[in-house]
Amino acid sequence: MIGLLRKYNWLFPVLVLICLTLGTVGFYQYSIIHGEAPDVLSSLYLSLQLFVLNSGGVPDPLPLFLEITRFLAPAVTASGIFLVIWEPFYENFLLFKIKYWKNHIVVCGLSKKAELLILNFLENEKEKFKIILIEPNTEHSRIDHLKNKGVIVLHGSGTDEEMLHKANIVTAKYLLALTNDEKTNILIAQRATDIYNQFPEKALKYDILQVIVHIDDFYTMNIFKEFHEKATKVDAHRRKGLIKIDYHVFSMYQLAATFMVDTFSPDKYVSLSDEDDPPAHLLILGDNIATQYLILEAAQMYHFANLKKIKITVVAEDKGPIEKKIKTLYPFLSNTVDIRYESTEDFFTSPGPVHTDDISLCFIALEEDGKSVYYARKLRQYLFIEGEVSKLRSLSSFNLVKNFSLSPPPIKVLLPRTTALVNIFDDLTREMNDLNIELFNMDVVICNKKTIVDNRKEEDFIAKHIHYEWVQHQAVKNKTVAGTMQEEWDKLKDAQKDSNRLPARHLYIKLRYVKAELSDTDLGEVLNFEDIEESLWDKIARMEHNRWNAEKYINGYVLIDKVEDRNLGIFLKDNLKCHWDLVSFDELDYETQEYDKYTFKMTPVIAQLNNKKILRKKADHT
């Protein structure tokens, strides 16, 4: 009701003016009817008194205008009083109701990504989510829309502990810090930590608050991941609440890059299984933060059975800044990928500096949607003109389906968050698809429950088993006792959890190598892992070690001689990023080589626990 009154707030002064006009005319007519001298100012004064029930008790007969105003004016007054009294009363009622909520969602900051995520939660048909939004801007244009959807809005800052208490975060399921300011998001996470440390007993006994924080900056993200859960013996007594919090830091651009890299892996388009196969070659056109994350995700994930370093060509209008940034942030990247940088001007020449028929897959990530579409078409034209194989297969595609939708290599465009132009023309997407160019709106792809929450759960399900296998192996080796799977998982910092999520993601590349897939159906032949040849197991182990090496190099690890003192080794790995296994697979000891097979050997168990089957399938190359 309050929202409706706010929406039509212009109606109240209009009704007041109508009452004054009708009342003035009515009293003027009343004076004439009763033989009194009419006076406009006196009539206006009497009409004003109608709002407080002080002038309407006059004898009949009454003019129609005055009769109407005698009831309308007090009603307008009553509605104004009701509005003033009801709003704070209703707010207090909502706060009282929130005190008894459990497993609800608290969102801090009504950014665009926050709104899209909230709406996606509300569209869920299987589960009805109770959502609280904390937003300081009371004039935000989208607040009323969300209120009409059932979202409770608290006006204030998520950095204010009082506001977080009002939102009852100690019994919430998710706390999402999604403002457009990264420092504010981190401060919100800190406030949540402080509250849980002060009142650990108020948290739900078996539930854990998922604190999801949006951060794009490389340095901030890595420091937060590595140190935010790091407790010391000195302050352990003040950190009891942390066992009830699971932190997750994410970047929109990193999630978008993860989606692109996992969904459109080169091994889906070209053969990368045999030693004779050339290395995968990824072309990335762009020079922004999305480009940076595409490079990193590709470098960590694209490790195939041909056991060759992936080639990455980055094309940018000014290649200097992106080249300098990558080399500064990731000085050991060249140990795991062959990366080169070309200016846009130099790349689009004939003949160009890059052999286009070698390119397996293209990503475009630019700051403007118009430029993205322009360069996507220009790139397809260039590949058609310059590449012999590309031209022949493009013509074959036209003869088969009357377009170039099968033209190699595929071009995948990650549109900027400000995308608007491409939404105007209905035929744009279709025409791009006819050229084997696929457009993806970053907000649409990322700002949803499935990507930010659900996929992480499925990913973590596999990651937990991977980590627990290692924990049990270490417990036997060191004659110690391992805790439960969840207990061991909860001991990890977010960066350590990420280290187990990467092999969980790479599992699908290994499955494709053995021509299999995780499936929800029973239709098909189940893959018997006992039938996998030893040569394939050796390739799988080598793929995993290459992936592991890439992960460590990208995160700044350096090679040292093997340390015999176990405690010193742990200290050096965790605190100084030193490791003795950053060598080729053949230089590893037998035990470590065998462990590189563990992730894949666990796949049948993981599939069974996740109610899936591993089915054989044909190679998916086009």
N, C-alpha and C positions, 0 to 999 in steps of 0.2 A: 504493500500500500504506500509506504514511504517513497519507494522508488517511483511509483506511478505519480505521486504528488510532485516529486522532483522533476519528473519528465514534463509535466504540465504546470510548471511553476508560474508560467505567465498567466494562468487562468485566475489565480487569486486576486491580483490587482485589477484584472478586468471585471471580476465579479464585484469588487468594492466600488469601482466606478459606476457599474450598472445600478448597484443599490443606491448610490448617492443621486444618480440621475433620476431613477424612478421615484425615489423617496421625495426628492425636491419637487418634481412634477406633481406627485400625489398629494403632498401637503399644500401645494399651491392650489390644486383643484378642490381640496377639502375646504380651504378658506372660502372659496367662491360658493361652494354648495351650501355652507353654513352661514352665508351672509357676512363673512368677515373680510376685512381688507387684505388682499393677497400681498405677500412680501417674499421675494426670492431668497434673501439672506436668511430670514427666519425659517423658511421652508428647508433651506440647506442645513441649518443648524439642527432642526428637528430630525432631519433624515440621518444626520450623524449620530444622534442619540439612539436611533433604532438599533445600532450595533451593540448597545449595552442594555437593551430592553427598557429604555427610559422615556420613550415618547410614543409608543405604539398603542397605549391604552386610551383611545379616543372613541367617542360614541358614534354609532351609525347615523347616517349612511356613509360608507367609505368608497372613494374612487378605486377602481381596479388596480391602478399602479401602486397605490398606497397599501392595499390589501396584500399584494404580492410582496412588497418590500418588507412589510412587518414580519414576514416569516423568513424571507431570504437573507436579510441583514444579520439577524442573530445566528442563522445557520452558517454564514460565512465566518462570523466571529468564533463560533464553536469549532469550526474546522481548523482555524488558525491556532486556537488553544490546543486542540487535539494534536496538531502537527508538532507543536513545541513540546508538549508533554510526552507524546508517544515515542518520539525518536530516541531520547535517552533511556526511556523505559524498555524499549525494544532491544537496544544495544545491551543493556544489563541482562535482559532475558537471554540473549544469545550467548553472552559470556558465561552465564549460569549453566546453559545447556552444554557448552563446550567443555566444562569441567568434567563432565561424565562421558565424554567421547573417548574412544579407543581406536587405535589403528587408522587414524585419519591422516590427511595430508596437509602439511603446512608449506605454503609457497611464499617466499619473500621476494617482492619486486615484480611489478606487472610489466615485464619486458615482452617483446614480441614472442620470444621463445617460450616464456612462461605462459602466455595466453594460449598458444597453440597446444602446449602440453596439458594445460588444465582442460581445455575443450576435448582433447583426446581421452583423458581420464573419464570425463563425463559421458563420452560416447560409448564407453564400455558397457556391453549388455549383460555380461556374466556377473559383474561385481559393481555395486553401487558405492562410489567413493564419496566420503564427506571431506570437503576441501575448505581450508581457511587461507585467505590471501591477506598478507600484510603489505600494505602499500601506502607510502607517505603522501602521494599526490592525490588529494581528494577530488581534484577536477579531471582526473584521467578519463579519457573519452570512452574507455572500454569497461569501466567499473560497473555501470548499470547493466550492461549486457551480461556480465558474469553473475551479477546478483540475481538477474532473472533466470539464470541457469541453476540457481541454488547454491552458489558459492557465498560463503560468509566473508565479508571484507572488514578487516580491522585497519583503521587508519593510523599509521605510525611507521617506525623503522624496525626492520628485523634485527638491527644491531642493539636494540633496546631490550634488555632482559625482561622488563615488565611486559612488553608486547609478546615475547616468546612464552612467558608464563601464561598470559591471557589465552594464547593459542594452545596451551596445554601440550607442549612438545614432549614432555616426559612419557606420555602414553601414545604419541603419534607413531605412525608407521614410516612416513617419509618427511624429511625436512629438505626442501629444495631452495638453495640460495641462487636465484636466477636474475639478480639485478644486472644492469649494464656496467657496473663498476666492480672490477675483480677484487679490489681491496675491501669493499663492502661485503662481498660474498665470503671472503675469508674471515672477516670480523664476525659475521653471523655464525659461522661454524665455531669460532672461538666462544661466542656467547652460549651456544648450545652445549659445548663442552663444559663450560663453567657451571651451567645449571645442573647437568648430570652429575658433576662432581660434588655439588652442594646437596643434591637430593637423590642419591642413587636408589634409595629405598622406595621412591615413588614410581620408578620405572616398572613397566610390566615384567613379570618374572621371567617369562620365556621368550619375550620379543626383543628385537634389536632395532633401534632407530637407524634408518638409512639416511645419512646426511650426504646429499648430492650437491656439489659445489661447482659452478661454472667458472672456469679460468682458461684463458687463451695463452697467456704469457709463458714461454718455455721455462724460464728460470723459476718463476713462482710456482708453476705446476710441479716441477721436479723437486723443489725444496719441500713443498707441502706433502708430496707423496712419500718422500724419504724420511721426514722428521715429525710429521704431525701426530703420529701415534707412539712416538718414542718416549717411553716412561723410564725414569731412573729410580733407584732404590730410595733416594732422598725424598721424592715427592709421590711415591707409590701410594701412600696412605691417603693422598688427596685426589687420586685418580681412579677411585673405585667405579665411578660412573662410566669410564671409557669401555668397560667390557660390554656395555649396552649400546655402544655406538659403532656403526660401520661406516667409515668415510669413503666417499668416492668423488674424485676430482675428474671433471671432464671438460673438454673443449668442443665446441660445436664443430670447429674445423677438423679436429682430430677424429671425431665420430664420423663426420662426412667422409674423410679420407679412408677410415677403416671400412665403412660401408662400400665405397668404391673399390678398394683394393681386394676385399674379400669376395665381393659379388662378381667382379670382372677380372678374375685372375687369368694371366696369359695362357696357362695350361688348358684353359677351356677353348682356346682358339687355335693353338699350334701345338705340335708335338714337342714335348720337352722331357720325354721319358728315357731316351737312349743317349749314350755317350756321343753318338754322331750328330745328334740334334744341336743346332746352334743355340747360343744363350738367348734367353728371353730378352726382348728389347722394348722398353717402355718409353714412350714419348710423352712428356708433360709440358704443356704450353701454359705459362703463367709465371708470376713472380711474387705472389702474395703468401699469406700465412697458410692458406689452403694448399698451395704448391709445396710449401715446406713439409706439411704433414703427409702429403701424398708421397713425397720422396722417402720419408722415414718409414711409413707403413709398408711401402713396397720393398724397401731394403730389409725390413724385418720379416716379411711374409713370403716373398717370392724366392723360395729356394726349392728347386725342382730336382727330379731324378737324373737329369743330365749332369748334375753336380757342377754346373758352370755359373760363375758370377753373373747376375743380371746386369744388363746394360741400361742405363737411364740417360736419356737426352732431355735436358731442360732448355726450353726455348722461351726467351723473354725479350721484351723491347729493350731493356737495359739489363744485360745479364750480370753486370758487376755486383749490384747489391745482393741478389739472391745467392750468387756464388760465394761472396764474402761471408754472408750470414751462415750458410751451410758449413763452410769450412771452419768457421769460428766455433759454432755450437757443436759440431760433430767432426772433430779433427781426424777420427779413425774410420770415417765412413768409407773411404776408398779401399779399406781392407776387405770390405764385404760386397761392394758394388763397383762397377765401372761407370762413373758418372762424368758427363761432359756438359758444358753450357754453351749455347749458341744464341746469338742475337736474332731477333725476328727477321731483321733485314737480311742477314747473312743466310739464314735457314731457307727462306723462300726465294732462292736463286736457282738458276738452271745452268749447269748441274749444281745441286746443292751439296753441302758438306756431309750430309748423312745419307747412307744407302737406305732408301725408303723400304725396299722389299724385306729388309731385316726387321722392321718394326712389327711387334706382336700386338700392341695395344696402345691407344692414345687417350690421354686425359687432358681436358682443358679446364682451367680454373682461373678465370679473369674477374675483374672487379665490376664489370658492366655486362648486363645481359645482352645488349645489342652487339657489343664487341665479341662476346662469347659466340653468338650465332654467326657473326661475320667470319670469324677466324675458323670456326668449325667447317663452314662451307669452303673456305679458302684452303683449309688443310686437306679436305677430301679431293678438291680439284688438283692440288699439288701432288698428292699421292697417286692420283690417276695418271697424271702427265709424266711423273718422274719414275714410277715403278713399273717394271715390265710385268711382274706377277700380279700386282694390284690391278693393272689395266686389264689383263686377260681375265682375271676372276670377276672384275666389275662388269665386263661385257658379257661374261657367262651368266652373271646374276641378272642382267637386263633381259637376256634371251629366255631365262627361266621364269622370272617373276615380274618382268617389265619395269624394274627399277634397280637401284644399286644397293638394296637392303642387305645383300650378302657380300658387299665389297670389303676386302681386307685392307688394313686392320680396322677393327671397330673403333669408333670415336665416342667417348663418353664425356659429356659436358656437365661439370658441377657449377650450376648457376649461382650467382652471388645472392646474398640474403636480401638484397634490395630489389629482387626480380619483380618486374611489373610488365615490361614490354611484351615478353613472350606469352603473357596471359591474355593479351588483347586479341590475338589472331588464332582462331580455332585450327586453321590449317597448317600452322607453323610446325607443330610437333609431328604431324603426319608427313610433311615434306622433309623434315629432318630424318625421320625414320626411313624414308625412301632412299636416303643416302647412307644408311647405317650409322646415323648420328643420333645418339640418345641424350635427352636433356633431363637433368635432375635438379629440382628446386631444393636447396639445402634445408630450408626450414621444414618443408613437407616431409622430406626423407628422415630428418633427425628429430624434430620436435614432436615426439610421440612416445607413448608409454612403452611400446614394443622395443624401440631402439634404445632408449635411455635406461629402462628398468628391466623389461622382460628378457631381452637378449643377454643382458649381463647375468641374469640368473641362470640361464641355460649354459652360458659360457663358464660361469663359476662352478656349476655342477661338475663339469668335466675338469676344470682347474683344481678343484678340491681333491678329486681322486688322484690327479697327477701328483700333487704335492704330498698327499698322504702316502702314496707308494714310496716316494723318496724318504719321508719321515720314518716309515717302517724299516726301510732298507738301512738307514743310518742307525736306527735303534738296535737292530741286530748286530750291525758292524761294531758299534761302540758299547754294546751291552747295557743299553739304557731302556727305559720304558716309555712308549709313545702314548699320548693321550688319545681321545676320540678324534675323529676326522674334523669335527667342527671346532674342537678345542685347539687343535694344531693350526687350523685355518685362522682362527681368531688371534693367534699370536703374531701373525704376519702384519707388516706395514703394507700400505697400499701399493708401494713400488714392488714389494715382494709378491703380492697377489698378482700384479700385472705380469710378473715374470712367469707365472703359471698359466695366465690367461693366453699368452702368446702361443704356446704349444697346443692349447685347446683349439685355437683358431686354425693353426696349421694342420690340424688333424684331417681337415677336409681335403687339403692338397694331397696328403698321403693316401687318403681313400681313393681319390681320383687316379692316382698312380697305379693302384692295384685294381682299377676299374670297378670300384664299389661306391656305395653311398649309404648314409644313414637314412632310413625310411620309416614312415609311420604305418605303412601297409605291409601285408603279407604276400603281395603279388610279386613274385620273383624268386630267384635262387639265392639262398642264404650263402654268404661267403664263409667257407671253413678256413679259419686261420691256420689250421694244421697243414693245409694244402699249399700255403704260400712258400715258394722256393726260398732257399737260403740266400741266393743271390739278390732276391728282392728285399729280404730283411736287411742285408748289408747296405743296400741303397737307401732304405728307409732310415737306418741309423746314421748314415752319412748326411742325409738331408737334414735330419734333426740337429746334428752337430753344427752344420753350416748355419742353420737358423739360430742356434744358441750363440754361436760366435758373433753373428750379426747383432743380436740383441745386446750382447755385452759391449761390443765396439761402439754401438750407437749410444749406449749409456755411459761411455767414457772409461770403461775398464782397460787396464793395461796388463801385459804379460809379465809374470815374474817366475822365478824358479820355484819348484814345488816346495812347500813348507811342511816339515814333518810334525811340528807342534800343532795339534788340532786347534787349540784355543787361539793361537796366533793366526792360524789360517782363517778362522772364522772372523777374527777382528779385521784382518786385512781385506777380506772380501766385503764385509758389511760397511766398513768405515773408510777404507782407502781405495776401494774399487780396484783391487789387484787380484789376478787369478792366474793359476798355472796351467789351466786347460785351454787357454786361447792359442791352440796349436792345430795343426791338421789332424784329421781323424786318425790317420795311421800312427801318429805320435802319441795317442792316448793309450793308457793301460787297458788291458782286456776288460776289466770290471766296468770302466767308464764307457767303453764301446758298447758293452751289453746294455748298460743303463739307457743309452740313447734309443734302444728299441722299446723300452718300457711303455712310453706314452702310447704307441700304436698297439702294443700287446694288450693293453688295458681296454681297448676300444669295445670288444664284445661285452665286457662287464658294464662299461659305461652305457652302452646302447640298451642293455637289458634293464638296467636301473632307470633309464629314461624312457622305458616303454617303446623302444625303437628296435629295428632290425638292420643288419648290415647286408645289403643285397648287392649282387653282382650287376653291373650295367656295362653297356658298350661305351667305348671311348667317345667323348663328347667334343670332337674336333670338327670344325666346318671349313 
